[in-house]
Amino acid sequence: MLDARLARARELLESGDLTVEAVARHCGLGTPADVRNLFKAHAGVPPSVCRETFVG
């Protein structure tokens, strides 16, 4: 379940339209801090790096 939520979070971050807070809410991942910690632990980079890679 966590993998699916993080995959959805990645998709939303790559779109560049939502804040980390909104991503957390849409994916059921708790707080923005939770998203940052989980994303870094599982993807190896913080959400900001993922977003910058795709949004620029």
C-alpha positions in Angstrom: 0.0 0.0 0.0 2.8 2.4 0.9 4.5 1.8 -2.5 1.3 2.7 -4.3 0.9 5.8 -2.3 4.5 6.9 -2.9 4.1 6.1 -6.6 1.0 8.4 -6.7 2.9 11.1 -4.8 5.7 10.9 -7.4 3.2 11.4 -10.2 1.7 14.4 -8.4 5.1 15.9 -7.7 6.2 15.5 -11.3 3.1 17.3 -12.5 4.3 20.3 -10.5 0.8 21.6 -9.7 0.4 20.7 -6.1 2.2 21.6 -2.9 3.8 18.9 -0.8 0.9 19.5 1.7 -1.7 18.8 -1.1 0.3 15.7 -2.2 0.3 14.4 1.4 -3.5 14.9 1.6 -4.3 13.3 -1.8 -2.1 10.3 -1.2 -3.0 9.6 2.4 0.6 10.1 3.6 0.0 12.3 6.6 1.8 15.6 6.9 4.2 17.3 4.5 7.0 16.3 6.8 5.9 12.6 6.6 5.9 12.9 2.8 9.4 14.3 2.8 10.8 11.6 5.1 9.0 8.7 3.4 10.0 10.0 -0.1 13.6 10.4 0.8 13.7 7.0 2.5 12.1 5.2 -0.4 13.2 7.2 -3.5 16.6 8.3 -2.2 15.9 11.9 -2.9 13.6 14.5 -1.3 10.4 15.5 -3.1 11.9 18.8 -4.2 14.6 17.0 -6.3 12.0 14.8 -8.0 9.9 17.9 -8.8 12.9 19.9 -10.1 13.9 17.0 -12.4 10.5 17.0 -14.2 9.3 20.6 -13.8 12.6 22.4 -13.9 
